[in-house]
């Protein structure tokens, strides 16, 4: 049985409309973008922390809106070959970037990611750049802020599962809040 052709994602985003201000995660995988560019995604999505546009035939990030809270960006299996400098301007707080399966060929393209100071994990698996001699060493030298490349650190230790990491982070935040609340309670007793 053949699958129906993918739908453009822009009408889906339009339907979200003003509710975009509430969205923290948006997955548009396997939808088609228009002319290789991002359509419909705009500055309304101010709270967006996770965006996935895998396999949408994306070739340009030029129309990416400002997404200051975005931490994780999935752009795997597209046709992006450059223009990564826009990420530092539009998504300055990225910690995770997946560009696997794109058309990235050389180090000069990846050099633009040096300005993403919070970037900890980068995935370039299945990009032509991975065929370069000393690929891993070169990327770690070029992007000294990253800890993980293609899911592994410099010593070939696997990156922790991001869901486990998120759970630990949430538990840590809850612990900090409980501690602050206890301190606040203590201050009230002193009054």
N, C-alpha and C positions, 0 to 999 in steps of 0.2 A: 504494500500500500504506500503510495507516495504522500509525502507531507505537504501541507499547504505552504505557499511561499510566506516568508516572514513579513510581518507588518511593519510599517514605519513607526518609530517610537514617538515621534513628535505629537501625533494626536493623543496618545496616552498621557503624555505630560500635560497637554492642554486641558484634558479632563480633570487633572488634579487641581488645576487653577490656583486659587488663593490658598488652598490647603497646603500648598508647597511649603509654606512657612512652618508647618508642623513636621514635615518629613525629615527623618534623620538617616534613613537608609533607602536607597533607590536602586533597583536592579532592572536593567534594560537589556539583558543578554539576549542575543539572537534576534533582535529587532533590527530593521534596516535604518541607517541614517541617510540623510539626503545629501547627495553630492559629496560624500565622504566627510561631511562636517557635522558638528553638533547642532541640532535644531531644537528649539522649544525649551531647552534647559536654560533657566535664567537666574537672576539674582534673587528671585523669590525664595529659593531653596537655601536660606541663610543658616539653617540648623543641620544641613546635610553633613554627616560624618563618614558615610560609606556610600560610594557610587560604583556600580559595576556596569560596564558597557562592553562586555566580551562578545566577540564575533558579530559586530554590527557594521562591518566594512568602513570603519572610521579611518580616515587618512590624515586628518588635521585636527589640532587642538585649538586653532586660532579663535574659535567662537565659544570657547569654554568660559562660563561666567565666573565671577569671583565667588569662591567657595571657601571662605576663611576657616571654617570649622572642619573641613574635609580632612580626614586622617588616612583613610584607605581608599585607593583608587585602582580598580581592576579594568585594564584595557587590553586584555589578552586576545590573541587571534584576530587582530585587525590588520590594517596595512599602513600603519604609522612608520614613517622613515626619518622624521625630524620634527623640528618645531617644539622641542621639549622645554625650551626656555620659558614658555608661557606658564608652566606649572609653578615656578617659583613666585611669580607675580599673582596668579589667580588662586593657588592652593598652597600657601606658604607653610601650612602646618601638617603637610603629608608626612606620615611615618612609614607607610607601606605603599609601594607602587609595583603593579604587575604589568609588564610590557611584553610578556612572553608571546611568542608566535607572531611578532610584528616584523617589519622590514628594516630593523636597525642593524647597520653594517659596521660602523666604526666608532672609535672612542670619542671623536670630536662631537658626535651626536649626543653621547651620554654626558659629556663635559658640562652641559647646561644644567645638569642635576646637582652640581656642586652648590648651587644657591639654595637648595632645599635642605636647610640646616637641621631639620628634625627627622629627615629620612633615615630610617633604620633598616628597612628591608626592601630590596630591589630584585625583581625577577625578570631576567632576560632570556630564560630558557627558550630554545627553539628559534632564536634570532640569529642571523648570520654572524653577528659580532662574537658569538660564543665559539666560532671556529678560529678566531685569532690566536696566535701563539701567546702563551702567558695571559690569556683572557682574564682569569680570576685575579691574578696578582695585579694586573693593570687596573682593573676596576676598583679593587680595594685601595690601591694607591691613589687613584684619581678621586674617588668618592670616600674620603676618610671618615665621614660621618656614618656610613652604613655599617651595620653589624652582620647582616645576612645578605648573601647574593645567591639567587636561585635556590633558596631554602636552606643554605648552609653558611656557617661562619668561616673565618679564615683557616681554622683548624679542622674543617670538615665536620663540625658538630651540627646536627640538624636543628633548625629553628623550632622553638616550642610551638605547639598547636595554638593558633591565634585565639580559639575559643577558651582554652585553658588560661592563656595570658589575660584575656578580657575578664574572666571570672576572678583571677587573682587580683587584677586591678580594681574591680568592683568591690571585692572583699576588703582590700586595703583602704578604699575610700570610705566604706561603711565603718571600718574600724576607726579611721581618723575622725569621722563624724561623731561616733559614740564617745570618743575621747574628748572632743570639743564640748559635746553636750554635758558630759560628766564634769568638765571644768567649769562650764557655765552654771551648773547646779551647785557646785561648790562655792562659787562666787556669790550666788544668791543667798546661801546659808550664812555667809560672812556678813551680809548687810544687816 
